[in-house]
Amino acid sequence: MKTLFTSASAILIATSLSAGAAQPAAPKNPLSVHVLNLQTGSPTAGIEVELDQKQNNNWVKLASGKTDSNGRISALFPEDKTASAGSYRVVFKTGDYYKMNNQKTFFPEIPVEFNMESTGEHYHIPLLLSPFGYSTYRGN
């Protein structure tokens, strides 16, 4: 019978495997948003976005942020809270953005209501935006 590993080789391999073993990943933020400008075809930086949760038939603000240079907020859900199943909405404050850029818009705010059914999933809400129209969907 042949020996495949010397004891030193076995120790080295075992050490390498345990050192390279995947560490449990930190939980990913359950919610991100992305705004793309349909007029220019580019990301839209500087849009304020608010996250609300429906509690007892009232909307309660959980968090807010502004889109970065890539038009994204990659972690909108508050880090100090645990996501729970329920009704949520993100409100894109587009009126402020257009006013700042000396443009008119028909939609000063765009609320997007959605249901978070599984707290183990990631929810991504893209907004395709123009001054007089928009489109949204569940992204990934």
C-alpha positions as a LaTeX table, in Angstrom:
\begin{tabular}{lrrr}
\hline
Residue & $x$ (\AA) & $y$ (\AA) & $z$ (\AA) \\
\hline
Met1 & 0.00 & 0.00 & 0.00 \\
Lys2 & 1.38 & 3.39 & $-0.99$ \\
Thr3 & 1.30 & 6.38 & 1.32 \\
Leu4 & $-0.03$ & 9.41 & $-0.50$ \\
Phe5 & 1.06 & 11.99 & 2.05 \\
Thr6 & 3.85 & 12.22 & 4.52 \\
Ser7 & 2.74 & 13.47 & 7.89 \\
Ala8 & 4.36 & 16.86 & 7.21 \\
Ser9 & 2.46 & 17.11 & 3.89 \\
Ala10 & $-0.79$ & 16.17 & 5.59 \\
Ile11 & $-0.28$ & 18.85 & 8.25 \\
Leu12 & 0.53 & 21.46 & 5.59 \\
Ile13 & $-2.56$ & 20.56 & 3.53 \\
Ala14 & $-4.82$ & 20.51 & 6.62 \\
Thr15 & $-3.45$ & 23.89 & 7.72 \\
Ser16 & $-3.95$ & 25.36 & 4.24 \\
Leu17 & $-7.51$ & 24.04 & 4.04 \\
Ser18 & $-8.49$ & 25.40 & 7.45 \\
Ala19 & $-6.83$ & 28.77 & 6.77 \\
Gly20 & $-8.63$ & 29.07 & 3.44 \\
Ala21 & $-11.95$ & 27.84 & 4.76 \\
Ala22 & $-14.73$ & 30.26 & 4.07 \\
Gln23 & $-15.56$ & 32.35 & 7.08 \\
Pro24 & $-19.24$ & 33.04 & 7.66 \\
Ala25 & $-20.05$ & 36.15 & 5.65 \\
Ala26 & $-21.49$ & 39.14 & 7.41 \\
Pro27 & $-25.20$ & 39.39 & 6.65 \\
Lys28 & $-25.76$ & 41.41 & 3.52 \\
Asn29 & $-27.96$ & 44.47 & 3.80 \\
Pro30 & $-31.40$ & 43.37 & 2.58 \\
Leu31 & $-32.16$ & 46.47 & 0.50 \\
Ser32 & $-30.46$ & 48.46 & $-2.24$ \\
Val33 & $-31.68$ & 50.98 & $-4.82$ \\
His34 & $-30.35$ & 52.28 & $-8.13$ \\
Val35 & $-31.47$ & 55.32 & $-10.16$ \\
Leu36 & $-30.73$ & 55.62 & $-13.88$ \\
Asn37 & $-31.49$ & 58.74 & $-15.88$ \\
Leu38 & $-33.33$ & 57.79 & $-19.09$ \\
Gln39 & $-32.62$ & 61.22 & $-20.62$ \\
Thr40 & $-28.86$ & 60.87 & $-20.38$ \\
Gly41 & $-28.47$ & 57.10 & $-20.06$ \\
Ser42 & $-26.32$ & 57.54 & $-16.98$ \\
Pro43 & $-26.56$ & 56.91 & $-13.24$ \\
Thr44 & $-28.29$ & 59.63 & $-11.23$ \\
Ala45 & $-26.29$ & 60.83 & $-8.25$ \\
Gly46 & $-27.72$ & 62.95 & $-5.45$ \\
Ile47 & $-31.29$ & 61.62 & $-5.25$ \\
Glu48 & $-32.51$ & 61.40 & $-1.68$ \\
Val49 & $-34.27$ & 58.11 & $-0.95$ \\
Glu50 & $-36.32$ & 57.36 & 2.15 \\
Leu51 & $-37.20$ & 53.90 & 3.46 \\
Asp52 & $-40.48$ & 53.50 & 5.36 \\
Gln53 & $-42.16$ & 50.49 & 6.95 \\
Lys54 & $-45.91$ & 50.12 & 7.35 \\
Gln55 & $-46.75$ & 49.69 & 11.04 \\
Asn56 & $-50.38$ & 49.74 & 12.25 \\
Asn57 & $-51.54$ & 51.34 & 8.98 \\
Asn58 & $-49.00$ & 54.18 & 9.30 \\
Trp59 & $-45.72$ & 54.66 & 7.47 \\
Val60 & $-42.74$ & 54.85 & 9.83 \\
Lys61 & $-39.43$ & 56.19 & 8.52 \\
Leu62 & $-36.58$ & 53.72 & 9.00 \\
Ala63 & $-33.74$ & 55.30 & 7.05 \\
Ser64 & $-32.72$ & 57.65 & 4.27 \\
Gly65 & $-29.72$ & 58.22 & 2.07 \\
Lys66 & $-28.54$ & 59.80 & $-1.19$ \\
Thr67 & $-27.54$ & 57.98 & $-4.31$ \\
Asp68 & $-23.79$ & 57.90 & $-4.91$ \\
Ser69 & $-21.91$ & 58.73 & $-8.12$ \\
Asn70 & $-23.10$ & 55.39 & $-9.57$ \\
Gly71 & $-26.73$ & 56.24 & $-8.76$ \\
Arg72 & $-26.80$ & 53.60 & $-6.01$ \\
Ile73 & $-27.46$ & 53.17 & $-2.34$ \\
Ser74 & $-26.10$ & 49.70 & $-1.70$ \\
Ala75 & $-27.27$ & 49.42 & 1.92 \\
Leu76 & $-30.49$ & 51.33 & 2.60 \\
Phe77 & $-31.86$ & 49.15 & 5.41 \\
Pro78 & $-30.64$ & 50.38 & 8.82 \\
Glu79 & $-27.70$ & 48.31 & 10.06 \\
Asp80 & $-28.96$ & 48.43 & 13.66 \\
Lys81 & $-32.36$ & 46.90 & 12.82 \\
Thr82 & $-33.37$ & 43.39 & 11.83 \\
Ala83 & $-35.43$ & 43.05 & 8.67 \\
Ser84 & $-38.86$ & 41.54 & 9.16 \\
Ala85 & $-41.50$ & 40.45 & 6.71 \\
Gly86 & $-43.99$ & 43.19 & 5.93 \\
Ser87 & $-44.90$ & 46.16 & 3.77 \\
Tyr88 & $-42.24$ & 48.73 & 2.95 \\
Arg89 & $-41.80$ & 51.64 & 0.58 \\
Val90 & $-38.91$ & 53.59 & $-0.80$ \\
Val91 & $-39.63$ & 57.21 & $-1.67$ \\
Phe92 & $-37.39$ & 58.73 & $-4.33$ \\
Lys93 & $-37.27$ & 62.53 & $-3.74$ \\
Thr94 & $-36.94$ & 63.41 & $-7.41$ \\
Gly95 & $-38.38$ & 66.94 & $-7.13$ \\
Asp96 & $-35.42$ & 68.15 & $-5.10$ \\
Tyr97 & $-33.01$ & 66.63 & $-7.62$ \\
Tyr98 & $-34.69$ & 68.28 & $-10.62$ \\
Lys99 & $-35.02$ & 71.63 & $-8.82$ \\
Met100 & $-31.31$ & 71.52 & $-8.02$ \\
Asn101 & $-30.64$ & 70.93 & $-11.73$ \\
Asn102 & $-33.04$ & 73.68 & $-12.90$ \\
Gln103 & $-35.40$ & 71.21 & $-14.58$ \\
Lys104 & $-39.13$ & 70.73 & $-14.32$ \\
Thr105 & $-40.62$ & 67.39 & $-13.37$ \\
Phe106 & $-44.11$ & 66.00 & $-13.13$ \\
Phe107 & $-43.24$ & 63.64 & $-10.25$ \\
Pro108 & $-41.74$ & 65.43 & $-7.21$ \\
Glu109 & $-41.70$ & 62.15 & $-5.27$ \\
Ile110 & $-41.91$ & 58.57 & $-6.45$ \\
Pro111 & $-43.09$ & 56.15 & $-3.77$ \\
Val112 & $-42.52$ & 52.49 & $-4.54$ \\
Glu113 & $-44.37$ & 50.13 & $-2.19$ \\
Phe114 & $-43.23$ & 46.52 & $-1.92$ \\
Asn115 & $-43.61$ & 43.45 & 0.27 \\
Met116 & $-40.61$ & 41.93 & 1.94 \\
Glu117 & $-41.67$ & 38.31 & 2.27 \\
Ser118 & $-38.39$ & 36.57 & 3.00 \\
Thr119 & $-35.90$ & 38.34 & 5.24 \\
Gly120 & $-33.13$ & 36.07 & 3.96 \\
Glu121 & $-33.36$ & 37.55 & 0.45 \\
His122 & $-31.90$ & 40.71 & $-1.00$ \\
Tyr123 & $-34.33$ & 43.26 & $-2.44$ \\
His124 & $-33.06$ & 45.64 & $-5.13$ \\
Ile125 & $-35.28$ & 48.41 & $-6.48$ \\
Pro126 & $-34.05$ & 50.17 & $-9.63$ \\
Leu127 & $-35.73$ & 53.35 & $-10.85$ \\
Leu128 & $-35.52$ & 54.38 & $-14.50$ \\
Leu129 & $-36.18$ & 58.10 & $-14.37$ \\
Ser130 & $-37.06$ & 60.97 & $-16.69$ \\
Pro131 & $-38.69$ & 64.32 & $-15.84$ \\
Phe132 & $-42.14$ & 63.17 & $-16.98$ \\
Gly133 & $-42.09$ & 59.42 & $-16.50$ \\
Tyr134 & $-40.50$ & 56.54 & $-14.63$ \\
Ser135 & $-40.36$ & 52.77 & $-14.45$ \\
Thr136 & $-39.34$ & 50.41 & $-11.68$ \\
Tyr137 & $-39.11$ & 46.68 & $-11.07$ \\
Arg138 & $-37.58$ & 44.17 & $-8.68$ \\
Gly139 & $-33.95$ & 43.84 & $-9.63$ \\
Asn140 & $-31.25$ & 41.56 & $-8.30$ \\
\hline
\end{tabular}
